[in-house]
Amino acid sequence: MKIKVFVSLVGLDEVMSSTNSANVNVREEVITILKQFEDSSQTLRQIIRQHLSAHSFSFPVAARIQSLALGVIQYKNTIDFILNRSRFNISLKEIPKMDLLRLRLALFEGRWQKISTQILESFLKEKKYLKILTKAINLDLVSAVKSMKSEEQKSILYSHPTFLVHTLTEKLGEKETISLMKKNNSSFTSYLRINQLISNPNEILSSLIEKKIILEQDKDLPFLYVIKDGMKALIDTNAFKTGKIFIQDKASILAVKTLDPQPGDFIWDACAAPGMKTHLIWEFMKGEGTLIASDIHYQRLQSAQKRFLSYGINQVEWIHTDAANASIPNAKKILIDAPCTSTGIIQSHPSYKWRLNKKWLFSIMTIQNKILDGIISKYLDKPGTEILYSTCSVLPHEGENQIDSVLDRYNVELMKGPNFGQTGYPNFKCSKEVRRLFPHTDNTNGFFIAHLKISE
């Protein structure tokens, strides 16, 4: 089982060379990040971003730090299983936290990235752990899991929680589930869209190409481009910093496109922060009409508003409110990009999968249900109002279950979903009309899209 480096903009030799010349101990920086992740409720990506912004690392060094930290967490349950099978007479619970973090990182490098144990020996600090590491690197994992139940085997072999393996296998089947998990453990695709509200989108595209940023036009959405190479150069451009170009996943864009914003529309983006979909809505509206953006999180909403103002957009109305209780009358189209477990983005945010549990899932479902109830109930006397519900989740609990519940309780109908992705999971009322997109089939985040309309 191999892993692709998450940030593949530079070769490993170049990274290690830069690391030495900069006198930065990359592994110690990674251990600091992993310890903070263990001790906090923040996502790994948040911690990495904060750590890198607090230091002046060269790009190759920063890329290597990020790649190692993400890699360890990507394979966390597999790493711990292998260490458990390789510990001899030492219990993992008896190993001090910092030593265990070092073992995890050393195993990831030694087993997945083929770094020599001679290089890793001094990093472990304690010679007694070298024996564990050597055995762990060479352990026959397939044989080690043979006596386990099928779903537990897959959990270890493909580094996903058993609950997620069970749910996906039940809905997708074994073959598709394995394909999805493999894709989640590979590098992800990033997309770029050019702001169509600016006067010179073609000039921006030409300037990016001149900077040797390699782009490939998407086959479905002509204004969207796959970023093949040159991410660092791209985010350093003035075009990116000033909102002339955006990095946004294709599935997210398809959700907005399904709502079909048009110039002159009255649209409410009910869970707007951080504002990426809000901007795309305004772009499709060509800056004409009424767009209200609301969110329950004040700081995130405020940041989004400031960013829009820096782009020269002051026509959008921003409201700090809970979408479940908000009173926004007369919107003709409503986007509910609901809070979710984010199981659709574990390819780029692996820490989400290890913090997934039923308590958290049920609390998220409750929030989603309240938002749907709150909005639909206020618009029942306004037939024809369209509501687009989406989540970046691969779980039916946050998609098909929610929509079936709405169909049972309210006078609403399902509109036909976009001509992309797959129909919903089978055996739900809404299955044929809703849409799902997956990393392994659509090269996007995992996403659920349902387009509703208030009936007469």
Number of C-alpha atoms within 10 A of each C-alpha: 8 11 16 14 22 20 19 16 16 15 12 15 9 11 21 16 12 17 20 12 9 12 8 15 12 20 18 13 18 24 20 17 22 24 13 16 20 12 9 10 10 12 14 23 19 11 18 23 12 12 19 19 11 9 9 10 17 14 15 21 24 22 21 24 27 24 17 25 24 24 22 24 24 28 23 21 19 20 22 18 17 24 23 15 14 20 17 11 6 13 11 14 8 8 14 9 13 14 17 18 20 21 24 23 26 28 27 26 19 21 22 18 17 12 14 12 18 10 11 20 17 11 18 20 12 10 11 10 18 20 13 20 25 17 17 25 22 12 16 11 18 11 8 14 17 11 10 11 10 13 18 19 19 21 21 24 20 23 24 26 19 16 16 20 22 18 16 21 16 12 17 14 12 16 9 15 21 19 14 20 23 20 18 26 23 17 15 19 16 19 20 22 24 21 20 16 16 14 10 12 17 11 10 17 17 11 14 17 14 10 12 12 18 16 18 13 15 14 10 11 13 9 14 22 22 19 19 14 16 18 15 12 13 23 14 10 15 11 18 17 15 14 18 20 22 21 19 17 19 25 25 22 17 20 25 20 16 17 23 14 21 17 15 13 17 18 27 25 24 26 25 27 23 18 21 16 21 25 23 22 25 23 18 17 21 15 18 15 16 17 25 19 24 25 23 18 15 14 13 16 23 17 14 21 22 14 17 19 13 13 14 11 14 12 15 18 12 18 20 16 18 17 26 20 13 18 12 16 10 12 19 17 21 26 24 21 23 22 17 22 25 19 21 25 23 24 26 20 19 25 22 20 22 15 13 16 13 10 9 13 15 14 13 18 21 14 16 24 18 16 22 21 18 17 20 24 14 15 20 17 12 17 14 17 19 25 27 23 23 26 26 27 24 26 24 18 15 25 29 25 16 18 25 14 15 18 15 10 10 14 15 21 17 20 16 14 23 20 11 13 20 19 19 24 23 13 10 13 17 23 19 16 18 27 26 28 26 23 24 18 14 15 16 22 29 27 27 30 30 28 24 27 23 20 16 11
